[in-house]
Amino acid sequence: MKGERRTTPGKKVYDVLMNPEMNEDFVRVSKAGKRAYYPASQESRFKKADGGYVEGYHYLQNSLVKNKTAIESKMVEVAAKAIDQVLKKR
């Protein structure tokens, strides 16, 4: 996760990214030498050679929905630890 600049005071936005060190594992190169980023082509739909489309599999979206409660719990836990650290410094 990469922290982005705050858009609203007290709020921090994170961008979920693939590990840059593993970029070559996620890039597919065609016989013509064109590069395709594998996760993007799997998450959203992509165009076939005949002009049709293959609908995406929505792995990330589905995993977020299925794990919503666990994600929320972890966010609260991390926030509580950060608050405790600030209060201990006082």
PDB file of N, CA, C and O in Angstrom:
ATOM      1  N   MET A   1       0.843  -1.168   0.000  1.00  0.00           N
ATOM      2  CA  MET A   1       0.000   0.000   0.000  1.00  0.00           C
ATOM      3  C   MET A   1       0.889   1.233   0.000  1.00  0.00           C
ATOM      4  O   MET A   1       1.928   1.277   0.659  1.00  0.00           O
ATOM      5  N   LYS A   2       0.461   2.210  -0.743  1.00  0.00           N
ATOM      6  CA  LYS A   2       1.217   3.453  -0.836  1.00  0.00           C
ATOM      7  C   LYS A   2       0.336   4.582  -0.320  1.00  0.00           C
ATOM      8  O   LYS A   2      -0.767   4.797  -0.824  1.00  0.00           O
ATOM      9  N   GLY A   3       0.819   5.295   0.675  1.00  0.00           N
ATOM     10  CA  GLY A   3       0.064   6.410   1.225  1.00  0.00           C
ATOM     11  C   GLY A   3       0.063   7.585   0.271  1.00  0.00           C
ATOM     12  O   GLY A   3       1.108   7.982  -0.245  1.00  0.00           O
ATOM     13  N   GLU A   4      -1.095   8.128   0.042  1.00  0.00           N
ATOM     14  CA  GLU A   4      -1.229   9.305  -0.809  1.00  0.00           C
ATOM     15  C   GLU A   4      -1.361  10.533   0.076  1.00  0.00           C
ATOM     16  O   GLU A   4      -1.548  10.419   1.288  1.00  0.00           O
ATOM     17  N   ARG A   5      -1.263  11.695  -0.527  1.00  0.00           N
ATOM     18  CA  ARG A   5      -1.413  12.912   0.275  1.00  0.00           C
ATOM     19  C   ARG A   5      -2.834  13.019   0.803  1.00  0.00           C
ATOM     20  O   ARG A   5      -3.773  12.489   0.209  1.00  0.00           O
ATOM     21  N   ARG A   6      -2.979  13.697   1.904  1.00  0.00           N
ATOM     22  CA  ARG A   6      -4.293  13.843   2.510  1.00  0.00           C
ATOM     23  C   ARG A   6      -5.153  14.766   1.669  1.00  0.00           C
ATOM     24  O   ARG A   6      -4.689  15.811   1.212  1.00  0.00           O
ATOM     25  N   THR A   7      -6.383  14.389   1.466  1.00  0.00           N
ATOM     26  CA  THR A   7      -7.321  15.240   0.745  1.00  0.00           C
ATOM     27  C   THR A   7      -8.191  16.016   1.727  1.00  0.00           C
ATOM     28  O   THR A   7      -8.672  17.104   1.412  1.00  0.00           O
ATOM     29  N   THR A   8      -8.387  15.467   2.890  1.00  0.00           N
ATOM     30  CA  THR A   8      -9.174  16.084   3.943  1.00  0.00           C
ATOM     31  C   THR A   8      -8.386  15.942   5.239  1.00  0.00           C
ATOM     32  O   THR A   8      -7.861  14.863   5.518  1.00  0.00           O
ATOM     33  N   PRO A   9      -8.290  16.995   6.030  1.00  0.00           N
ATOM     34  CA  PRO A   9      -7.560  16.862   7.301  1.00  0.00           C
ATOM     35  C   PRO A   9      -8.092  15.687   8.121  1.00  0.00           C
ATOM     36  O   PRO A   9      -9.301  15.526   8.287  1.00  0.00           O
ATOM     37  N   GLY A  10      -7.166  14.868   8.632  1.00  0.00           N
ATOM     38  CA  GLY A  10      -7.544  13.703   9.426  1.00  0.00           C
ATOM     39  C   GLY A  10      -7.865  12.471   8.598  1.00  0.00           C
ATOM     40  O   GLY A  10      -8.215  11.427   9.148  1.00  0.00           O
ATOM     41  N   LYS A  11      -7.748  12.582   7.286  1.00  0.00           N
ATOM     42  CA  LYS A  11      -8.063  11.447   6.423  1.00  0.00           C
ATOM     43  C   LYS A  11      -6.850  11.157   5.537  1.00  0.00           C
ATOM     44  O   LYS A  11      -6.281  12.068   4.936  1.00  0.00           O
ATOM     45  N   LYS A  12      -6.464   9.894   5.462  1.00  0.00           N
ATOM     46  CA  LYS A  12      -5.358   9.508   4.600  1.00  0.00           C
ATOM     47  C   LYS A  12      -5.871   8.467   3.614  1.00  0.00           C
ATOM     48  O   LYS A  12      -6.623   7.566   3.987  1.00  0.00           O
ATOM     49  N   VAL A  13      -5.471   8.592   2.382  1.00  0.00           N
ATOM     50  CA  VAL A  13      -5.921   7.697   1.324  1.00  0.00           C
ATOM     51  C   VAL A  13      -4.746   6.813   0.923  1.00  0.00           C
ATOM     52  O   VAL A  13      -3.617   7.285   0.787  1.00  0.00           O
ATOM     53  N   TYR A  14      -5.024   5.519   0.734  1.00  0.00           N
ATOM     54  CA  TYR A  14      -3.991   4.581   0.311  1.00  0.00           C
ATOM     55  C   TYR A  14      -4.321   4.034  -1.067  1.00  0.00           C
ATOM     56  O   TYR A  14      -5.481   3.787  -1.397  1.00  0.00           O
ATOM     57  N   ASP A  15      -3.288   3.851  -1.854  1.00  0.00           N
ATOM     58  CA  ASP A  15      -3.422   3.226  -3.163  1.00  0.00           C
ATOM     59  C   ASP A  15      -2.848   1.817  -3.030  1.00  0.00           C
ATOM     60  O   ASP A  15      -1.704   1.655  -2.603  1.00  0.00           O
ATOM     61  N   VAL A  16      -3.622   0.808  -3.386  1.00  0.00           N
ATOM     62  CA  VAL A  16      -3.160  -0.575  -3.301  1.00  0.00           C
ATOM     63  C   VAL A  16      -2.467  -0.919  -4.609  1.00  0.00           C
ATOM     64  O   VAL A  16      -3.079  -0.865  -5.676  1.00  0.00           O
ATOM     65  N   LEU A  17      -1.195  -1.270  -4.525  1.00  0.00           N
ATOM     66  CA  LEU A  17      -0.387  -1.527  -5.719  1.00  0.00           C
ATOM     67  C   LEU A  17       0.258  -2.903  -5.643  1.00  0.00           C
ATOM     68  O   LEU A  17       0.384  -3.487  -4.567  1.00  0.00           O
ATOM     69  N   MET A  18       0.658  -3.405  -6.786  1.00  0.00           N
ATOM     70  CA  MET A  18       1.442  -4.630  -6.839  1.00  0.00           C
ATOM     71  C   MET A  18       2.865  -4.300  -6.410  1.00  0.00           C
ATOM     72  O   MET A  18       3.299  -3.155  -6.538  1.00  0.00           O
ATOM     73  N   ASN A  19       3.591  -5.283  -5.906  1.00  0.00           N
ATOM     74  CA  ASN A  19       4.975  -5.100  -5.499  1.00  0.00           C
ATOM     75  C   ASN A  19       5.821  -4.786  -6.739  1.00  0.00           C
ATOM     76  O   ASN A  19       5.920  -5.626  -7.634  1.00  0.00           O
ATOM     77  N   PRO A  20       6.439  -3.587  -6.816  1.00  0.00           N
ATOM     78  CA  PRO A  20       7.225  -3.217  -7.993  1.00  0.00           C
ATOM     79  C   PRO A  20       8.382  -4.169  -8.277  1.00  0.00           C
ATOM     80  O   PRO A  20       8.803  -4.307  -9.425  1.00  0.00           O
ATOM     81  N   GLU A  21       8.903  -4.830  -7.235  1.00  0.00           N
ATOM     82  CA  GLU A  21      10.005  -5.760  -7.433  1.00  0.00           C
ATOM     83  C   GLU A  21       9.561  -7.011  -8.198  1.00  0.00           C
ATOM     84  O   GLU A  21      10.394  -7.731  -8.748  1.00  0.00           O
ATOM     85  N   MET A  22       8.255  -7.266  -8.230  1.00  0.00           N
ATOM     86  CA  MET A  22       7.729  -8.444  -8.921  1.00  0.00           C
ATOM     87  C   MET A  22       7.068  -8.073 -10.249  1.00  0.00           C
ATOM     88  O   MET A  22       6.308  -8.864 -10.808  1.00  0.00           O
ATOM     89  N   ASN A  23       7.357  -6.879 -10.749  1.00  0.00           N
ATOM     90  CA  ASN A  23       6.701  -6.390 -11.958  1.00  0.00           C
ATOM     91  C   ASN A  23       6.855  -7.352 -13.137  1.00  0.00           C
ATOM     92  O   ASN A  23       5.906  -7.579 -13.888  1.00  0.00           O
ATOM     93  N   GLU A  24       8.033  -7.907 -13.292  1.00  0.00           N
ATOM     94  CA  GLU A  24       8.260  -8.813 -14.429  1.00  0.00           C
ATOM     95  C   GLU A  24       7.397 -10.073 -14.342  1.00  0.00           C
ATOM     96  O   GLU A  24       7.102 -10.692 -15.365  1.00  0.00           O
ATOM     97  N   ASP A  25       6.992 -10.455 -13.135  1.00  0.00           N
ATOM     98  CA  ASP A  25       6.122 -11.618 -12.975  1.00  0.00           C
ATOM     99  C   ASP A  25       4.692 -11.333 -13.444  1.00  0.00           C
ATOM    100  O   ASP A  25       3.949 -12.256 -13.779  1.00  0.00           O
ATOM    101  N   PHE A  26       4.314 -10.063 -13.466  1.00  0.00           N
ATOM    102  CA  PHE A  26       2.952  -9.693 -13.811  1.00  0.00           C
ATOM    103  C   PHE A  26       2.793  -9.169 -15.234  1.00  0.00           C
ATOM    104  O   PHE A  26       1.677  -8.886 -15.669  1.00  0.00           O
ATOM    105  N   VAL A  27       3.893  -9.039 -15.955  1.00  0.00           N
ATOM    106  CA  VAL A  27       3.836  -8.523 -17.313  1.00  0.00           C
ATOM    107  C   VAL A  27       3.962  -9.679 -18.300  1.00  0.00           C
ATOM    108  O   VAL A  27       4.862 -10.512 -18.195  1.00  0.00           O
ATOM    109  N   ARG A  28       3.042  -9.709 -19.259  1.00  0.00           N
ATOM    110  CA  ARG A  28       3.095 -10.721 -20.306  1.00  0.00           C
ATOM    111  C   ARG A  28       3.499 -10.025 -21.598  1.00  0.00           C
ATOM    112  O   ARG A  28       2.963  -8.968 -21.932  1.00  0.00           O
ATOM    113  N   VAL A  29       4.438 -10.612 -22.321  1.00  0.00           N
ATOM    114  CA  VAL A  29       4.888 -10.047 -23.585  1.00  0.00           C
ATOM    115  C   VAL A  29       4.400 -10.951 -24.707  1.00  0.00           C
ATOM    116  O   VAL A  29       4.650 -12.156 -24.702  1.00  0.00           O
ATOM    117  N   SER A  30       3.700 -10.353 -25.671  1.00  0.00           N
ATOM    118  CA  SER A  30       3.169 -11.131 -26.798  1.00  0.00           C
ATOM    119  C   SER A  30       4.280 -11.438 -27.795  1.00  0.00           C
ATOM    120  O   SER A  30       5.390 -10.917 -27.680  1.00  0.00           O
ATOM    121  N   LYS A  31       3.973 -12.294 -28.783  1.00  0.00           N
ATOM    122  CA  LYS A  31       4.958 -12.624 -29.827  1.00  0.00           C
ATOM    123  C   LYS A  31       5.357 -11.387 -30.606  1.00  0.00           C
ATOM    124  O   LYS A  31       6.474 -11.302 -31.117  1.00  0.00           O
ATOM    125  N   ALA A  32       4.439 -10.416 -30.699  1.00  0.00           N
ATOM    126  CA  ALA A  32       4.717  -9.168 -31.420  1.00  0.00           C
ATOM    127  C   ALA A  32       5.517  -8.185 -30.567  1.00  0.00           C
ATOM    128  O   ALA A  32       5.895  -7.116 -31.046  1.00  0.00           O
ATOM    129  N   GLY A  33       5.779  -8.540 -29.304  1.00  0.00           N
ATOM    130  CA  GLY A  33       6.565  -7.688 -28.428  1.00  0.00           C
ATOM    131  C   GLY A  33       5.743  -6.698 -27.609  1.00  0.00           C
ATOM    132  O   GLY A  33       6.310  -5.854 -26.915  1.00  0.00           O
ATOM    133  N   LYS A  34       4.425  -6.789 -27.678  1.00  0.00           N
ATOM    134  CA  LYS A  34       3.578  -5.886 -26.888  1.00  0.00           C
ATOM    135  C   LYS A  34       3.490  -6.392 -25.459  1.00  0.00           C
ATOM    136  O   LYS A  34       3.379  -7.594 -25.216  1.00  0.00           O
ATOM    137  N   ARG A  35       3.541  -5.458 -24.521  1.00  0.00           N
ATOM    138  CA  ARG A  35       3.478  -5.801 -23.096  1.00  0.00           C
ATOM    139  C   ARG A  35       2.052  -5.612 -22.593  1.00  0.00           C
ATOM    140  O   ARG A  35       1.402  -4.615 -22.908  1.00  0.00           O
ATOM    141  N   ALA A  36       1.570  -6.569 -21.811  1.00  0.00           N
ATOM    142  CA  ALA A  36       0.244  -6.480 -21.193  1.00  0.00           C
ATOM    143  C   ALA A  36       0.412  -6.746 -19.705  1.00  0.00           C
ATOM    144  O   ALA A  36       1.050  -7.721 -19.309  1.00  0.00           O
ATOM    145  N   TYR A  37      -0.152  -5.892 -18.897  1.00  0.00           N
ATOM    146  CA  TYR A  37      -0.055  -6.036 -17.453  1.00  0.00           C
ATOM    147  C   TYR A  37      -1.116  -7.035 -17.012  1.00  0.00           C
ATOM    148  O   TYR A  37      -2.308  -6.732 -17.074  1.00  0.00           O
ATOM    149  N   TYR A  38      -0.711  -8.200 -16.575  1.00  0.00           N
ATOM    150  CA  TYR A  38      -1.607  -9.311 -16.289  1.00  0.00           C
ATOM    151  C   TYR A  38      -2.738  -8.976 -15.323  1.00  0.00           C
ATOM    152  O   TYR A  38      -3.894  -9.234 -15.660  1.00  0.00           O
ATOM    153  N   PRO A  39      -2.474  -8.414 -14.138  1.00  0.00           N
ATOM    154  CA  PRO A  39      -3.591  -8.158 -13.217  1.00  0.00           C
ATOM    155  C   PRO A  39      -4.657  -7.242 -13.796  1.00  0.00           C
ATOM    156  O   PRO A  39      -5.847  -7.460 -13.569  1.00  0.00           O
ATOM    157  N   ALA A  40      -4.250  -6.222 -14.540  1.00  0.00           N
ATOM    158  CA  ALA A  40      -5.236  -5.312 -15.122  1.00  0.00           C
ATOM    159  C   ALA A  40      -6.104  -6.038 -16.138  1.00  0.00           C
ATOM    160  O   ALA A  40      -7.309  -5.792 -16.208  1.00  0.00           O
ATOM    161  N   SER A  41      -5.518  -6.917 -16.916  1.00  0.00           N
ATOM    162  CA  SER A  41      -6.300  -7.634 -17.924  1.00  0.00           C
ATOM    163  C   SER A  41      -7.213  -8.677 -17.293  1.00  0.00           C
ATOM    164  O   SER A  41      -8.227  -9.044 -17.886  1.00  0.00           O
ATOM    165  N   GLN A  42      -6.876  -9.153 -16.117  1.00  0.00           N
ATOM    166  CA  GLN A  42      -7.716 -10.134 -15.437  1.00  0.00           C
ATOM    167  C   GLN A  42      -8.816  -9.472 -14.620  1.00  0.00           C
ATOM    168  O   GLN A  42      -9.920 -10.005 -14.509  1.00  0.00           O
ATOM    169  N   GLU A  43      -8.519  -8.321 -14.054  1.00  0.00           N
ATOM    170  CA  GLU A  43      -9.495  -7.638 -13.204  1.00  0.00           C
ATOM    171  C   GLU A  43     -10.607  -6.999 -14.024  1.00  0.00           C
ATOM    172  O   GLU A  43     -11.781  -7.097 -13.664  1.00  0.00           O
ATOM    173  N   SER A  44     -10.249  -6.352 -15.115  1.00  0.00           N
ATOM    174  CA  SER A  44     -11.254  -5.709 -15.953  1.00  0.00           C
ATOM    175  C   SER A  44     -11.334  -6.445 -17.288  1.00  0.00           C
ATOM    176  O   SER A  44     -10.488  -7.285 -17.595  1.00  0.00           O
ATOM    177  N   ARG A  45     -12.331  -6.130 -18.059  1.00  0.00           N
ATOM    178  CA  ARG A  45     -12.507  -6.864 -19.324  1.00  0.00           C
ATOM    179  C   ARG A  45     -11.403  -6.531 -20.320  1.00  0.00           C
ATOM    180  O   ARG A  45     -10.744  -5.496 -20.214  1.00  0.00           O
ATOM    181  N   PHE A  46     -11.213  -7.410 -21.277  1.00  0.00           N
ATOM    182  CA  PHE A  46     -10.217  -7.158 -22.298  1.00  0.00           C
ATOM    183  C   PHE A  46     -10.744  -7.605 -23.651  1.00  0.00           C
ATOM    184  O   PHE A  46     -11.640  -8.444 -23.744  1.00  0.00           O
ATOM    185  N   LYS A  47     -10.165  -7.022 -24.704  1.00  0.00           N
ATOM    186  CA  LYS A  47     -10.632  -7.251 -26.066  1.00  0.00           C
ATOM    187  C   LYS A  47      -9.944  -8.464 -26.676  1.00  0.00           C
ATOM    188  O   LYS A  47      -8.735  -8.645 -26.533  1.00  0.00           O
ATOM    189  N   LYS A  48     -10.727  -9.288 -27.355  1.00  0.00           N
ATOM    190  CA  LYS A  48     -10.185 -10.463 -28.046  1.00  0.00           C
ATOM    191  C   LYS A  48      -9.801 -10.083 -29.475  1.00  0.00           C
ATOM    192  O   LYS A  48     -10.169  -9.013 -29.961  1.00  0.00           O
ATOM    193  N   ALA A  49      -9.072 -10.952 -30.131  1.00  0.00           N
ATOM    194  CA  ALA A  49      -8.616 -10.692 -31.491  1.00  0.00           C
ATOM    195  C   ALA A  49      -9.784 -10.530 -32.469  1.00  0.00           C
ATOM    196  O   ALA A  49      -9.677  -9.777 -33.436  1.00  0.00           O
ATOM    197  N   ASP A  50     -10.904 -11.235 -32.225  1.00  0.00           N
ATOM    198  CA  ASP A  50     -12.049 -11.148 -33.132  1.00  0.00           C
ATOM    199  C   ASP A  50     -12.923  -9.920 -32.878  1.00  0.00           C
ATOM    200  O   ASP A  50     -13.959  -9.756 -33.522  1.00  0.00           O
ATOM    201  N   GLY A  51     -12.512  -9.055 -31.941  1.00  0.00           N
ATOM    202  CA  GLY A  51     -13.267  -7.835 -31.658  1.00  0.00           C
ATOM    203  C   GLY A  51     -14.210  -7.951 -30.478  1.00  0.00           C
ATOM    204  O   GLY A  51     -14.709  -6.937 -29.990  1.00  0.00           O
ATOM    205  N   GLY A  52     -14.466  -9.166 -30.005  1.00  0.00           N
ATOM    206  CA  GLY A  52     -15.326  -9.352 -28.836  1.00  0.00           C
ATOM    207  C   GLY A  52     -14.581  -9.058 -27.552  1.00  0.00           C
ATOM    208  O   GLY A  52     -13.387  -8.758 -27.572  1.00  0.00           O
ATOM    209  N   TYR A  53     -15.273  -9.142 -26.449  1.00  0.00           N
ATOM    210  CA  TYR A  53     -14.671  -8.873 -25.153  1.00  0.00           C
ATOM    211  C   TYR A  53     -14.818 -10.064 -24.224  1.00  0.00           C
ATOM    212  O   TYR A  53     -15.782 -10.825 -24.308  1.00  0.00           O
ATOM    213  N   VAL A  54     -13.846 -10.211 -23.337  1.00  0.00           N
ATOM    214  CA  VAL A  54     -13.908 -11.200 -22.272  1.00  0.00           C
ATOM    215  C   VAL A  54     -14.097 -10.412 -20.985  1.00  0.00           C
ATOM    216  O   VAL A  54     -13.286  -9.547 -20.655  1.00  0.00           O
ATOM    217  N   GLU A  55     -15.171 -10.711 -20.257  1.00  0.00           N
ATOM    218  CA  GLU A  55     -15.459  -9.993 -19.019  1.00  0.00           C
ATOM    219  C   GLU A  55     -14.380 -10.309 -17.982  1.00  0.00           C
ATOM    220  O   GLU A  55     -13.868 -11.428 -17.930  1.00  0.00           O
ATOM    221  N   GLY A  56     -14.044  -9.331 -17.169  1.00  0.00           N
ATOM    222  CA  GLY A  56     -13.021  -9.501 -16.141  1.00  0.00           C
ATOM    223  C   GLY A  56     -13.477 -10.435 -15.034  1.00  0.00           C
ATOM    224  O   GLY A  56     -14.668 -10.711 -14.886  1.00  0.00           O
ATOM    225  N   TYR A  57     -12.519 -10.913 -14.264  1.00  0.00           N
ATOM    226  CA  TYR A  57     -12.812 -11.858 -13.193  1.00  0.00           C
ATOM    227  C   TYR A  57     -13.010 -11.168 -11.842  1.00  0.00           C
ATOM    228  O   TYR A  57     -13.527 -11.783 -10.909  1.00  0.00           O
ATOM    229  N   HIS A  58     -12.609  -9.907 -11.725  1.00  0.00           N
ATOM    230  CA  HIS A  58     -12.833  -9.088 -10.530  1.00  0.00           C
ATOM    231  C   HIS A  58     -12.290  -9.731  -9.255  1.00  0.00           C
ATOM    232  O   HIS A  58     -12.954  -9.724  -8.219  1.00  0.00           O
ATOM    233  N   TYR A  59     -11.083 -10.285  -9.335  1.00  0.00           N
ATOM    234  CA  TYR A  59     -10.477 -10.927  -8.172  1.00  0.00           C
ATOM    235  C   TYR A  59     -10.334  -9.958  -7.003  1.00  0.00           C
ATOM    236  O   TYR A  59     -10.732 -10.272  -5.882  1.00  0.00           O
ATOM    237  N   LEU A  60      -9.766  -8.779  -7.262  1.00  0.00           N
ATOM    238  CA  LEU A  60      -9.535  -7.822  -6.194  1.00  0.00           C
ATOM    239  C   LEU A  60     -10.855  -7.318  -5.624  1.00  0.00           C
ATOM    240  O   LEU A  60     -11.028  -7.261  -4.407  1.00  0.00           O
ATOM    241  N   GLN A  61     -11.780  -6.956  -6.495  1.00  0.00           N
ATOM    242  CA  GLN A  61     -13.081  -6.468  -6.035  1.00  0.00           C
ATOM    243  C   GLN A  61     -13.794  -7.522  -5.184  1.00  0.00           C
ATOM    244  O   GLN A  61     -14.317  -7.207  -4.115  1.00  0.00           O
ATOM    245  N   ASN A  62     -13.813  -8.761  -5.654  1.00  0.00           N
ATOM    246  CA  ASN A  62     -14.486  -9.831  -4.905  1.00  0.00           C
ATOM    247  C   ASN A  62     -13.805 -10.102  -3.570  1.00  0.00           C
ATOM    248  O   ASN A  62     -14.478 -10.340  -2.567  1.00  0.00           O
ATOM    249  N   SER A  63     -12.471 -10.067  -3.550  1.00  0.00           N
ATOM    250  CA  SER A  63     -11.765 -10.336  -2.296  1.00  0.00           C
ATOM    251  C   SER A  63     -12.014  -9.219  -1.283  1.00  0.00           C
ATOM    252  O   SER A  63     -12.084  -9.475  -0.081  1.00  0.00           O
ATOM    253  N   LEU A  64     -12.147  -7.989  -1.762  1.00  0.00           N
ATOM    254  CA  LEU A  64     -12.451  -6.885  -0.851  1.00  0.00           C
ATOM    255  C   LEU A  64     -13.843  -7.036  -0.256  1.00  0.00           C
ATOM    256  O   LEU A  64     -14.037  -6.813   0.939  1.00  0.00           O
ATOM    257  N   VAL A  65     -14.805  -7.412  -1.075  1.00  0.00           N
ATOM    258  CA  VAL A  65     -16.179  -7.587  -0.599  1.00  0.00           C
ATOM    259  C   VAL A  65     -16.258  -8.742   0.403  1.00  0.00           C
ATOM    260  O   VAL A  65     -16.889  -8.616   1.452  1.00  0.00           O
ATOM    261  N   LYS A  66     -15.615  -9.864   0.075  1.00  0.00           N
ATOM    262  CA  LYS A  66     -15.666 -11.046   0.943  1.00  0.00           C
ATOM    263  C   LYS A  66     -14.957 -10.826   2.276  1.00  0.00           C
ATOM    264  O   LYS A  66     -15.312 -11.448   3.277  1.00  0.00           O
ATOM    265  N   ASN A  67     -13.961  -9.949   2.296  1.00  0.00           N
ATOM    266  CA  ASN A  67     -13.155  -9.734   3.499  1.00  0.00           C
ATOM    267  C   ASN A  67     -13.427  -8.388   4.163  1.00  0.00           C
ATOM    268  O   ASN A  67     -12.598  -7.896   4.929  1.00  0.00           O
ATOM    269  N   LYS A  68     -14.566  -7.800   3.878  1.00  0.00           N
ATOM    270  CA  LYS A  68     -14.892  -6.466   4.379  1.00  0.00           C
ATOM    271  C   LYS A  68     -14.765  -6.372   5.901  1.00  0.00           C
ATOM    272  O   LYS A  68     -14.151  -5.433   6.408  1.00  0.00           O
ATOM    273  N   THR A  69     -15.326  -7.313   6.622  1.00  0.00           N
ATOM    274  CA  THR A  69     -15.291  -7.272   8.085  1.00  0.00           C
ATOM    275  C   THR A  69     -13.855  -7.371   8.610  1.00  0.00           C
ATOM    276  O   THR A  69     -13.473  -6.629   9.514  1.00  0.00           O
ATOM    277  N   ALA A  70     -13.072  -8.274   8.052  1.00  0.00           N
ATOM    278  CA  ALA A  70     -11.676  -8.426   8.484  1.00  0.00           C
ATOM    279  C   ALA A  70     -10.866  -7.171   8.170  1.00  0.00           C
ATOM    280  O   ALA A  70     -10.026  -6.755   8.967  1.00  0.00           O
ATOM    281  N   ILE A  71     -11.117  -6.576   7.022  1.00  0.00           N
ATOM    282  CA  ILE A  71     -10.402  -5.352   6.634  1.00  0.00           C
ATOM    283  C   ILE A  71     -10.761  -4.214   7.584  1.00  0.00           C
ATOM    284  O   ILE A  71      -9.884  -3.487   8.051  1.00  0.00           O
ATOM    285  N   GLU A  72     -12.047  -4.063   7.867  1.00  0.00           N
ATOM    286  CA  GLU A  72     -12.481  -3.007   8.790  1.00  0.00           C
ATOM    287  C   GLU A  72     -11.871  -3.212  10.180  1.00  0.00           C
ATOM    288  O   GLU A  72     -11.432  -2.250  10.810  1.00  0.00           O
ATOM    289  N   SER A  73     -11.843  -4.453  10.658  1.00  0.00           N
ATOM    290  CA  SER A  73     -11.263  -4.752  11.970  1.00  0.00           C
ATOM    291  C   SER A  73      -9.784  -4.385  12.013  1.00  0.00           C
ATOM    292  O   SER A  73      -9.310  -3.812  12.994  1.00  0.00           O
ATOM    293  N   LYS A  74      -9.062  -4.715  10.956  1.00  0.00           N
ATOM    294  CA  LYS A  74      -7.630  -4.405  10.894  1.00  0.00           C
ATOM    295  C   LYS A  74      -7.405  -2.898  10.862  1.00  0.00           C
ATOM    296  O   LYS A  74      -6.475  -2.397  11.495  1.00  0.00           O
ATOM    297  N   MET A  75      -8.243  -2.174  10.133  1.00  0.00           N
ATOM    298  CA  MET A  75      -8.121  -0.720  10.067  1.00  0.00           C
ATOM    299  C   MET A  75      -8.331  -0.096  11.446  1.00  0.00           C
ATOM    300  O   MET A  75      -7.600   0.814  11.839  1.00  0.00           O
ATOM    301  N   VAL A  76      -9.329  -0.586  12.176  1.00  0.00           N
ATOM    302  CA  VAL A  76      -9.597  -0.075  13.520  1.00  0.00           C
ATOM    303  C   VAL A  76      -8.427  -0.409  14.447  1.00  0.00           C
ATOM    304  O   VAL A  76      -8.019   0.424  15.256  1.00  0.00           O
ATOM    305  N   GLU A  77      -7.889  -1.623  14.332  1.00  0.00           N
ATOM    306  CA  GLU A  77      -6.757  -2.041  15.164  1.00  0.00           C
ATOM    307  C   GLU A  77      -5.545  -1.145  14.917  1.00  0.00           C
ATOM    308  O   GLU A  77      -4.910  -0.687  15.867  1.00  0.00           O
ATOM    309  N   VAL A  78      -5.223  -0.894  13.660  1.00  0.00           N
ATOM    310  CA  VAL A  78      -4.068  -0.051  13.317  1.00  0.00           C
ATOM    311  C   VAL A  78      -4.290   1.381  13.810  1.00  0.00           C
ATOM    312  O   VAL A  78      -3.380   2.007  14.354  1.00  0.00           O
ATOM    313  N   ALA A  79      -5.503   1.889  13.617  1.00  0.00           N
ATOM    314  CA  ALA A  79      -5.808   3.249  14.084  1.00  0.00           C
ATOM    315  C   ALA A  79      -5.709   3.339  15.601  1.00  0.00           C
ATOM    316  O   ALA A  79      -5.173   4.315  16.126  1.00  0.00           O
ATOM    317  N   ALA A  80      -6.217   2.337  16.310  1.00  0.00           N
ATOM    318  CA  ALA A  80      -6.168   2.339  17.777  1.00  0.00           C
ATOM    319  C   ALA A  80      -4.720   2.327  18.268  1.00  0.00           C
ATOM    320  O   ALA A  80      -4.388   3.033  19.220  1.00  0.00           O
ATOM    321  N   LYS A  81      -3.859   1.537  17.635  1.00  0.00           N
ATOM    322  CA  LYS A  81      -2.446   1.503  18.030  1.00  0.00           C
ATOM    323  C   LYS A  81      -1.792   2.863  17.816  1.00  0.00           C
ATOM    324  O   LYS A  81      -1.013   3.317  18.653  1.00  0.00           O
ATOM    325  N   ALA A  82      -2.107   3.513  16.698  1.00  0.00           N
ATOM    326  CA  ALA A  82      -1.533   4.823  16.396  1.00  0.00           C
ATOM    327  C   ALA A  82      -2.001   5.859  17.416  1.00  0.00           C
ATOM    328  O   ALA A  82      -1.219   6.700  17.860  1.00  0.00           O
ATOM    329  N   ILE A  83      -3.258   5.796  17.778  1.00  0.00           N
ATOM    330  CA  ILE A  83      -3.797   6.721  18.785  1.00  0.00           C
ATOM    331  C   ILE A  83      -3.130   6.475  20.136  1.00  0.00           C
ATOM    332  O   ILE A  83      -2.759   7.425  20.825  1.00  0.00           O
ATOM    333  N   ASP A  84      -2.974   5.209  20.518  1.00  0.00           N
ATOM    334  CA  ASP A  84      -2.316   4.864  21.779  1.00  0.00           C
ATOM    335  C   ASP A  84      -0.886   5.390  21.825  1.00  0.00           C
ATOM    336  O   ASP A  84      -0.438   5.877  22.863  1.00  0.00           O
ATOM    337  N   GLN A  85      -0.172   5.298  20.717  1.00  0.00           N
ATOM    338  CA  GLN A  85       1.210   5.789  20.670  1.00  0.00           C
ATOM    339  C   GLN A  85       1.257   7.296  20.869  1.00  0.00           C
ATOM    340  O   GLN A  85       2.129   7.805  21.573  1.00  0.00           O
ATOM    341  N   VAL A  86       0.326   8.007  20.255  1.00  0.00           N
ATOM    342  CA  VAL A  86       0.273   9.457  20.409  1.00  0.00           C
ATOM    343  C   VAL A  86      -0.035   9.828  21.853  1.00  0.00           C
ATOM    344  O   VAL A  86       0.582  10.733  22.415  1.00  0.00           O
ATOM    345  N   LEU A  87      -0.994   9.123  22.450  1.00  0.00           N
ATOM    346  CA  LEU A  87      -1.374   9.422  23.829  1.00  0.00           C
ATOM    347  C   LEU A  87      -0.266   9.091  24.825  1.00  0.00           C
ATOM    348  O   LEU A  87      -0.129   9.772  25.841  1.00  0.00           O
ATOM    349  N   LYS A  88       0.524   8.055  24.550  1.00  0.00           N
ATOM    350  CA  LYS A  88       1.636   7.685  25.438  1.00  0.00           C
ATOM    351  C   LYS A  88       2.725   8.754  25.436  1.00  0.00           C
ATOM    352  O   LYS A  88       3.421   8.938  26.435  1.00  0.00           O
ATOM    353  N   LYS A  89       2.871   9.459  24.316  1.00  0.00           N
ATOM    354  CA  LYS A  89       3.911  10.506  24.213  1.00  0.00           C
ATOM    355  C   LYS A  89       3.562  11.721  25.057  1.00  0.00           C
ATOM    356  O   LYS A  89       4.441  12.512  25.397  1.00  0.00           O
ATOM    357  N   ARG A  90       2.300  11.878  25.395  1.00  0.00           N
ATOM    358  CA  ARG A  90       1.874  13.059  26.172  1.00  0.00           C
ATOM    359  C   ARG A  90       2.224  12.900  27.579  1.00  0.00           C
ATOM    360  O   ARG A  90       1.948  13.787  28.388  1.00  0.00           O
TER     361      ARG A  90
END
